[in-house]
């Protein structure tokens, strides 16, 4: 499963960054996002636009083609608060 497959407001844990490029991995790491971190999907923009996630208390926008390469495992029965 990847980030784009999640529903809005769902929480997940990142479990696979091996398919992403080294540059994307490095940028995510600088923002505190790494394997084992919990994220919340805030929204997916229409028409192939970016994906907005919340991680480590900050909102991060990721290109959809990069979000498709980030493997996640959905956290069961918890939703994040969408403001």
N, C-alpha and C positions, 0 to 999 in steps of 0.2 A: 504494500500500500504506500502511496506517496501523499504529500501534503494536499494536492489538488483533489484527491478522492475524499477528503474529510468534508463533513458538513459544517456550515457556519456555526461557530460557537463551540466546536468540539475540541477537546484536549487530546494531545498525543505526545509520545516520547520519540525523539529522533533516534533511530537505530542504524541508519546506513547512509553514510556520506561518500561511499566509495565511488559512486557513479558521477559525482560532481567534479568539476575541474579544480585544480589546485588553487587557482585564484579565488574561486567562490568559497572553497573551504577556508582559506586564509581570512577572507573578509568576514565570514560567519564567525570564525574563531575570535577575531578581534572584537566582535560584538557580544561575545559570551555564549554563542550558540555552538554546541558541539554534540556528539553522540551521547545519549543519556539525558539530555536536557528536555524539559517539558515545554511544549509550545501550545498556543491556542490559535486556531484559525479565526481571524476577525472577519475577513471577507475575500471574495474572489471577484475581481473586476470582470465585466463582460467583454466579449469580442477578443479574447486572447490576451487581456490585460494582466497586470501583475497581481500577486497574491499578497495579502496583508496578514502577517502573523504577529502575535505578541509572545516575546520570549525575554526572560530576565527582566521583566518590568518595562520593556520598551517595545514599541511597535516597529516592525521591520517590513519593508516592501521588497519582494523578491520577484524577479521575472518568472513568468509561468514555466518557460522551458527549463529553468534551473530548479524550480519547485518540483517539477516532474521527476527529477533525479534524486530527490531527498526522500529516503525511505523512513517511514514512521510506523509506530504501533499505537493504535488508538487506546486511550485510557478509558476503561469501562465505567459507565454511569456517572461521569462528571462532565459538566458543561461550564464554560467560563462565562462571565457576565459580559454581555455586549451592551455598551453604553451608547 
